[in-house]
Amino acid sequence: MPPGDPQLVPRGGILIGASGSAFLDQLCADIYLQDIWTSVGEVRRIGVACVGWGLSAAVIQAAEAEDPGNPGPWQIDNELRNYLVVNNPGQQMVGVPLIPQPLPNAVPPGLGAFVINGFACLAHRLPWHHRLTVTAHNDKLEPLRLHYHKHQPRKGHGPEPPPLLRPKEKGTHYVFDKIVYSTQIQNCRRAERT
């Protein structure tokens, strides 16, 4: 399959790496609610920002794309926060099996008020060391397929995500239904189908 062509994630899922945001306000935004290379008009993506040690927050960002693959500028859209569904059953085991270790930043699941890159918003809490599942749906509560588009490697600790890798530059494109975050600093991510 040529680079950049959409690949349906296999039934067992596939590792798509860490969220890549371990510094305050650092944003990871490589999961889109549509194929960025074929969409025009309003396009949306999931932005996950580090808001404190041990805690990230998930928002929906929107941008206008006059041409496919060329959206911008991206803005957090507070009205779309309910497009995301976060299932947080609780802390994942760390340390000795069957003896949960207390975590320094034990926050409850749900929405929280945050300032991300200077923008006040309500965002979904994504505590580290929890096994979380994130899915998305539209206005009619119909499930949305998610699209992972590989970005260039991050350089430095700035807040903005690195640019997209164009399909000709071996920009991987996976299509899936849910993201599973697992225990690891920066939250290891797995794309899965339902």
Solvent accessible surface area in square Angstrom, and as a share of the most:
residue,aa,sasa,rsa
1,M,165,0.74
2,P,82,0.51
3,P,68,0.43
4,G,8,0.07
5,D,53,0.27
6,P,71,0.44
7,Q,62,0.28
8,L,88,0.44
9,V,0,0.00
10,P,73,0.46
11,R,162,0.59
12,G,58,0.55
13,G,10,0.10
14,I,49,0.25
15,L,104,0.52
16,I,15,0.08
17,G,30,0.29
18,A,38,0.29
19,S,2,0.02
20,G,29,0.28
21,S,0,0.00
22,A,19,0.15
23,F,98,0.41
24,L,122,0.61
25,D,39,0.20
26,Q,4,0.02
27,L,2,0.01
28,C,14,0.08
29,A,1,0.01
30,D,15,0.08
31,I,4,0.02
32,Y,2,0.01
33,L,13,0.06
34,Q,43,0.19
35,D,24,0.13
36,I,1,0.00
37,W,43,0.15
38,T,99,0.58
39,S,22,0.14
40,V,90,0.52
41,G,31,0.29
42,E,75,0.34
43,V,0,0.00
44,R,56,0.21
45,R,10,0.04
46,I,5,0.03
47,G,0,0.00
48,V,6,0.03
49,A,0,0.00
50,C,3,0.02
51,V,29,0.16
52,G,23,0.22
53,W,158,0.55
54,G,10,0.10
55,L,17,0.08
56,S,2,0.01
57,A,0,0.00
58,A,1,0.00
59,V,3,0.01
60,I,1,0.00
61,Q,13,0.06
62,A,13,0.10
63,A,7,0.06
64,E,106,0.48
65,A,3,0.02
66,E,161,0.72
67,D,81,0.42
68,P,68,0.43
69,G,3,0.02
70,N,95,0.49
71,P,29,0.18
72,G,32,0.31
73,P,108,0.68
74,W,48,0.17
75,Q,106,0.47
76,I,21,0.11
77,D,39,0.20
78,N,45,0.23
79,E,155,0.69
80,L,17,0.09
81,R,59,0.21
82,N,92,0.47
83,Y,15,0.06
84,L,5,0.02
85,V,72,0.42
86,V,36,0.21
87,N,89,0.46
88,N,20,0.10
89,P,107,0.67
90,G,24,0.23
91,Q,67,0.30
92,Q,54,0.24
93,M,102,0.46
94,V,32,0.18
95,G,66,0.63
96,V,85,0.49
97,P,105,0.66
98,L,154,0.77
99,I,101,0.51
100,P,82,0.52
101,Q,66,0.29
102,P,123,0.78
103,L,33,0.16
104,P,128,0.80
105,N,43,0.22
106,A,80,0.62
107,V,31,0.18
108,P,85,0.53
109,P,80,0.50
110,G,38,0.37
111,L,65,0.32
112,G,6,0.06
113,A,86,0.67
114,F,36,0.15
115,V,97,0.56
116,I,2,0.01
117,N,60,0.31
118,G,71,0.68
119,F,82,0.34
120,A,70,0.55
121,C,8,0.05
122,L,67,0.33
123,A,0,0.00
124,H,19,0.09
125,R,51,0.18
126,L,0,0.00
127,P,1,0.01
128,W,6,0.02
129,H,43,0.19
130,H,15,0.07
131,R,108,0.40
132,L,0,0.00
133,T,33,0.19
134,V,1,0.01
135,T,41,0.24
136,A,3,0.03
137,H,30,0.13
138,N,36,0.19
139,D,114,0.59
140,K,156,0.66
141,L,132,0.66
142,E,87,0.39
143,P,121,0.76
144,L,42,0.21
145,R,109,0.40
146,L,0,0.00
147,H,25,0.11
148,Y,21,0.08
149,H,3,0.01
150,K,84,0.36
151,H,22,0.10
152,Q,67,0.30
153,P,105,0.66
154,R,69,0.25
155,K,185,0.78
156,G,52,0.50
157,H,118,0.53
158,G,36,0.35
159,P,61,0.38
160,E,112,0.50
161,P,21,0.13
162,P,24,0.15
163,P,85,0.53
164,L,30,0.15
165,L,30,0.15
166,R,102,0.37
167,P,39,0.24
168,K,188,0.80
169,E,88,0.39
170,K,151,0.64
171,G,3,0.02
172,T,31,0.18
173,H,1,0.00
174,Y,38,0.14
175,V,18,0.10
176,F,0,0.00
177,D,23,0.12
178,K,46,0.19
179,I,0,0.00
180,V,7,0.04
181,Y,3,0.01
182,S,21,0.14
183,T,41,0.24
184,Q,88,0.39
185,I,89,0.45
186,Q,54,0.24
187,N,1,0.01
188,C,31,0.18
189,R,9,0.03
190,R,80,0.29
191,A,0,0.00
192,E,32,0.14
193,R,46,0.17
194,T,112,0.65
